[in-house]
Amino acid sequence: MPRLILSSTLLTFVAACPADPASTTADPSTSDSSSDATSTDGSDATSEAPTSTGDASTTEDDPTTSTTGTTDSTGDTSNTGMPAGGCGDGVLDDGEACDDGNDAAEDGCEACQPVAHVDWTVQLPGDAGGHDRARDVAITPDGTILVVGYQDGTAGVRRPLIVALAPDGSVLWKYVHPSEHDYGGYESIALAEDGTYYVAGYLTIDPGNATSAALHKFSADHALEWVHEQPAPTNSNAFAQGVALADDAVYTAGAENGAPMQMFVRRHDLATGATTWAWNGSDPEASARANGLAVAGDRLVVVGSWVIDGEDHPLAAALDSQGNLITHVTTNLKGELTDVEAIGDEVVISGWHVPLDSSPLLWRSDLDLNSVWKEFPETDGQLHGVAADPSRGLIVAGLVGHPDYDADIHVGLHGDAGNQLWSSVATGMTPDGDDRGEDVAFGPHSFVAVGGVGGPDGTYDLWIRRVLFG
């Protein structure tokens, strides 16, 4: 599998501000589509408290662990452009211009970068051994790792899933969302400062009907507090792909299938989940979907794709807090923007585009979507998730190889300017498998990447990897 090598090739993004702003600006007084949604508190749900499933095995000799007693490290590789010594250890190691005994930013000794290395990797099969996948991750201040995704069962049944892991990779508990019907999954998680968290995804709420866009709130002790599930106006699938928190609201982004597919950004009440306004794209008649969003200053930045003649084209838009469009950008090249994360008064965006079959894309912009820089690794692959920290840089998860066959998981650490500092590639047990990283999150002295990887029986398992700094 080729390593990711950064290039300075630039992709031109074209601002697409409407000539008549009123024609593409949402009117919150008329765009509330919550009348058909259901919002209930946790007391009406049939869920049970999370229960322990036992600890994953760990070893000091091999940083890879698995609950099945086997490892997924059949072809893992890593590389780094950083010094081998420990940053902040007070020792001037080879490659360090200085080391003042701390890792504080902006103290005059920024040439020392924290050294990344894999701590452990866990591969978790679902209860029924189907095609299971981790889709997003959040890490609490005490280091507890919350992984959301889905597990498949028999006869096409899919259930939303949350797994909590300790910092050492052992499983603390597992929550499978109870449902009378057959299909659902969690796609994204947002963690509040008080320890509560919000999970977005999709769920069938009536037998034989399409999925509804779902937003569920959990307490700090992991009890389901309320659910908000909103179907599409027609009997077509709806799904929430992203969730983001502000001080006074929670936001979701996703799409409703139909003719055309319609993207949405929704503002929800923190106490109940009820939709207070919705924005359906700069051109509601165009086929588009939203994959992720971030609250950045006084803006909402949403990313996804236009769908033109069956092909994706990257799309990003900036809204104000009332759902009014400020600006949006797109390109004439095929591709998709997959995730966005705020970093100060800027955002960093992941995705892919098509000079090759598909190539990774990492883009940093200001809040008006003016480019600060763009980086394009010269290899087949995609970036699916990104996280940012002012003192630790940027982390990404995705795949290298072809997304339809023979893909391996890619995890990377980048500097503020987009330069790659470290990367790791993980290969599953299934030849020519669809192994892929989905998202990443920073934690105490570490970060965690999640995704899905081929297991020994040809199905796919949840994949979780913790990387330490220093």
FENJOVEN-V333819 format. One record per residue. RES is the residue in three letters. OMEGA is omega as a letter, one per 30 degrees, with the letter a starting at -180 (* if undefined). NEAR is the number of other C-alpha atoms within 12 Angstrom. D_FIRST is the distance of its C-alpha to the first C-alpha in whole Angstrom. Layout:
res	omega	near	d_first
RES	OMEGA	NEAR	D_FIRST
RES	OMEGA	NEAR	D_FIRST
//
This chain:
res	omega	near	d_first
MET	a	24	0
PRO	l	23	4
ARG	l	29	7
LEU	l	40	9
ILE	a	28	12
LEU	l	27	16
SER	l	21	18
SER	l	17	22
THR	a	17	22
LEU	l	20	24
LEU	a	28	25
THR	l	19	28
PHE	a	26	30
VAL	l	20	33
ALA	a	22	36
ALA	l	26	37
CYS	a	24	41
PRO	l	19	43
ALA	l	12	46
ASP	a	14	48
PRO	a	18	47
ALA	a	15	49
SER	a	17	47
THR	a	27	44
THR	a	32	45
ALA	l	30	46
ASP	a	21	49
PRO	a	24	49
SER	a	16	52
THR	a	16	51
SER	l	25	47
ASP	a	26	48
SER	a	28	47
SER	a	28	47
SER	a	19	50
ASP	a	18	48
ALA	l	27	46
THR	l	26	47
SER	l	31	47
THR	l	24	48
ASP	a	25	48
GLY	a	25	46
SER	l	15	50
ASP	a	15	50
ALA	a	22	46
THR	a	19	46
SER	l	25	43
GLU	l	19	43
ALA	l	23	43
PRO	l	23	39
THR	a	18	39
SER	l	17	38
THR	a	21	35
GLY	a	20	35
ASP	l	25	33
ALA	l	32	29
SER	l	25	29
THR	l	27	27
THR	l	20	27
GLU	a	12	27
ASP	a	9	25
ASP	a	19	22
PRO	l	26	21
THR	a	36	20
THR	l	33	23
SER	l	32	24
THR	a	29	27
THR	l	24	27
GLY	l	18	26
THR	a	24	23
THR	l	33	20
ASP	a	40	16
SER	a	32	14
THR	a	20	13
GLY	a	21	10
ASP	l	28	10
THR	l	24	10
SER	l	27	12
ASN	a	26	13
THR	l	26	16
GLY	a	24	19
MET	l	30	22
PRO	a	29	24
ALA	a	24	24
GLY	a	24	27
GLY	l	29	29
CYS	l	35	30
GLY	a	29	33
ASP	l	22	34
GLY	a	18	37
VAL	l	20	35
LEU	a	21	34
ASP	l	23	31
ASP	l	17	29
GLY	l	19	27
GLU	l	26	30
ALA	l	20	33
CYS	l	26	35
ASP	a	29	35
ASP	l	24	38
GLY	l	19	37
ASN	l	23	36
ASP	l	27	33
ALA	l	21	36
ALA	l	21	35
GLU	l	13	37
ASP	l	16	39
GLY	a	14	39
CYS	a	21	36
GLU	a	24	33
ALA	l	26	31
CYS	l	38	30
GLN	l	39	27
PRO	a	38	26
VAL	a	34	23
ALA	l	37	21
HIS	a	34	20
VAL	l	37	19
ASP	l	30	22
TRP	l	37	21
THR	l	44	20
VAL	l	49	22
GLN	a	45	21
LEU	l	54	24
PRO	l	40	25
GLY	a	36	28
ASP	a	25	32
ALA	l	21	31
GLY	l	26	28
GLY	l	30	27
HIS	a	34	24
ASP	a	41	24
ARG	l	45	22
ALA	a	47	23
ARG	a	46	23
ASP	a	49	25
VAL	l	49	26
ALA	a	42	29
ILE	a	36	30
THR	a	32	34
PRO	l	21	36
ASP	l	16	36
GLY	l	25	32
THR	a	34	32
ILE	l	40	29
LEU	a	49	30
VAL	l	51	27
VAL	a	49	28
GLY	l	46	27
TYR	l	45	28
GLN	l	40	28
ASP	l	31	29
GLY	l	24	32
THR	l	16	34
ALA	l	11	35
GLY	a	15	33
VAL	l	26	34
ARG	a	35	32
ARG	l	37	33
PRO	a	42	32
LEU	l	46	31
ILE	l	49	31
VAL	l	47	30
ALA	l	38	31
LEU	l	37	30
ALA	l	29	31
PRO	l	34	30
ASP	l	31	29
GLY	l	38	27
SER	a	32	30
VAL	l	33	31
LEU	l	25	34
TRP	l	27	35
LYS	l	33	34
TYR	l	34	35
VAL	a	34	35
HIS	a	40	37
PRO	l	28	40
SER	l	24	41
GLU	a	19	43
HIS	a	22	41
ASP	a	28	37
TYR	l	35	35
GLY	l	42	33
GLY	l	43	31
TYR	a	44	30
GLU	a	45	28
SER	a	51	29
ILE	l	47	31
ALA	a	42	33
LEU	l	33	35
ALA	a	27	38
GLU	l	17	40
ASP	l	15	42
GLY	l	23	40
THR	l	28	40
TYR	a	37	37
TYR	a	51	37
VAL	a	51	34
ALA	l	52	33
GLY	a	48	32
TYR	a	45	34
LEU	l	43	36
THR	a	35	39
ILE	l	29	42
ASP	a	20	44
PRO	l	13	44
GLY	a	15	42
ASN	a	19	42
ALA	l	29	39
THR	l	34	37
SER	l	39	38
ALA	a	50	37
ALA	l	50	37
LEU	a	55	38
HIS	l	52	39
LYS	l	41	40
PHE	l	36	40
SER	l	23	42
ALA	l	20	41
ASP	l	18	42
HIS	l	31	40
ALA	l	28	43
LEU	a	33	42
GLU	l	32	45
TRP	l	33	45
VAL	l	41	43
HIS	a	42	43
GLU	a	41	41
GLN	l	47	42
PRO	l	35	42
ALA	l	36	41
PRO	l	24	45
THR	a	20	44
ASN	l	19	43
SER	a	24	39
ASN	l	32	36
ALA	a	40	36
PHE	l	43	33
ALA	a	47	33
GLN	a	47	29
GLY	l	48	30
VAL	l	50	33
ALA	a	42	34
LEU	l	37	37
ALA	a	27	40
ASP	a	18	43
ASP	a	17	45
ALA	l	28	43
VAL	a	41	40
TYR	l	49	38
THR	l	55	36
ALA	a	52	34
GLY	a	46	33
ALA	l	47	34
GLU	l	36	36
ASN	l	29	35
GLY	l	22	38
ALA	g	20	39
PRO	l	24	38
MET	a	32	35
GLN	l	37	37
MET	l	45	35
PHE	l	49	37
VAL	a	55	37
ARG	l	50	40
ARG	a	40	42
HIS	l	42	43
ASP	a	27	46
LEU	a	30	45
ALA	a	24	48
THR	a	28	47
GLY	a	39	44
ALA	l	35	46
THR	l	38	45
THR	l	32	47
TRP	l	31	46
ALA	l	37	43
TRP	a	43	41
ASN	l	41	40
GLY	a	46	38
SER	l	42	39
ASP	a	30	40
PRO	l	26	41
GLU	a	19	41
ALA	l	22	38
SER	a	31	35
ALA	l	43	33
ARG	l	46	31
ALA	a	47	30
ASN	a	44	27
GLY	l	52	28
LEU	l	50	31
ALA	l	48	32
VAL	a	38	36
ALA	a	31	36
GLY	l	24	39
ASP	a	23	42
ARG	l	31	39
LEU	l	46	37
VAL	a	50	34
VAL	a	57	32
VAL	l	49	29
GLY	a	44	28
SER	l	44	28
TRP	l	40	30
VAL	a	31	30
ILE	a	23	31
ASP	l	12	32
GLY	a	15	29
GLU	l	18	27
ASP	l	29	26
HIS	a	32	26
PRO	a	41	26
LEU	l	49	29
ALA	l	53	31
ALA	l	55	34
ALA	l	42	36
LEU	l	39	40
ASP	a	27	42
SER	l	33	43
GLN	l	28	46
GLY	l	37	43
ASN	a	34	44
LEU	l	37	42
ILE	l	33	41
THR	l	34	39
HIS	a	36	35
VAL	l	35	33
THR	l	33	31
THR	l	28	29
ASN	l	25	29
LEU	l	28	25
LYS	l	29	24
GLY	a	36	22
GLU	l	40	23
LEU	a	45	24
THR	a	45	23
ASP	l	53	24
VAL	a	51	27
GLU	l	48	28
ALA	l	33	31
ILE	a	27	31
GLY	l	21	35
ASP	l	24	36
GLU	l	33	33
VAL	l	44	30
VAL	a	51	26
ILE	l	51	24
SER	l	51	21
GLY	l	46	20
TRP	l	46	18
HIS	a	41	19
VAL	l	29	19
PRO	l	22	19
LEU	l	21	15
ASP	l	22	15
SER	a	31	15
SER	a	39	14
PRO	a	47	15
LEU	l	48	18
LEU	a	54	20
TRP	l	44	24
ARG	a	40	27
SER	l	34	30
ASP	a	26	34
LEU	l	36	36
ASP	l	31	37
LEU	l	38	33
ASN	a	27	34
SER	l	26	30
VAL	l	23	30
TRP	l	29	27
LYS	l	32	23
GLU	a	37	20
PHE	l	35	17
PRO	a	39	13
GLU	l	28	12
THR	l	30	9
ASP	l	34	10
GLY	l	47	11
GLN	l	47	14
LEU	a	48	16
HIS	a	45	18
GLY	a	50	20
VAL	l	51	22
ALA	a	43	24
ALA	l	38	26
ASP	a	30	29
PRO	a	24	31
SER	a	23	31
ARG	l	35	27
GLY	a	34	25
LEU	l	40	23
ILE	a	48	20
VAL	l	53	18
ALA	l	51	16
GLY	a	49	14
LEU	l	51	10
VAL	a	43	7
GLY	a	35	7
HIS	a	29	10
PRO	a	29	13
ASP	l	19	15
TYR	l	20	13
ASP	l	26	9
ALA	l	35	9
ASP	a	47	8
ILE	l	51	10
HIS	l	52	10
VAL	a	54	13
GLY	l	54	15
LEU	a	47	18
HIS	l	40	20
GLY	a	33	23
ASP	a	32	26
ALA	l	24	25
GLY	a	34	22
ASN	a	30	20
GLN	a	31	17
LEU	a	32	18
TRP	l	38	16
SER	l	38	13
SER	l	40	11
VAL	a	39	8
ALA	a	48	10
THR	l	39	10
GLY	a	40	13
MET	a	30	15
THR	l	27	15
PRO	a	21	13
ASP	a	21	12
GLY	l	31	13
ASP	l	37	14
ASP	a	48	13
ARG	l	46	13
GLY	a	47	15
GLU	a	47	19
ASP	a	51	21
VAL	l	49	21
ALA	l	46	25
PHE	l	37	26
GLY	l	30	29
PRO	l	23	31
HIS	a	27	29
SER	l	36	26
PHE	a	44	23
VAL	l	53	22
ALA	a	54	19
VAL	l	50	20
GLY	l	49	18
GLY	a	50	18
VAL	l	51	16
GLY	l	41	16
GLY	a	37	19
PRO	a	24	21
ASP	l	18	23
GLY	l	21	21
THR	a	29	22
TYR	a	34	20
ASP	l	45	21
LEU	a	46	22
TRP	a	52	19
ILE	l	58	20
ARG	l	51	19
ARG	l	41	22
VAL	a	38	21
LEU	l	28	24
PHE	l	31	25
GLY	*	26	27
//
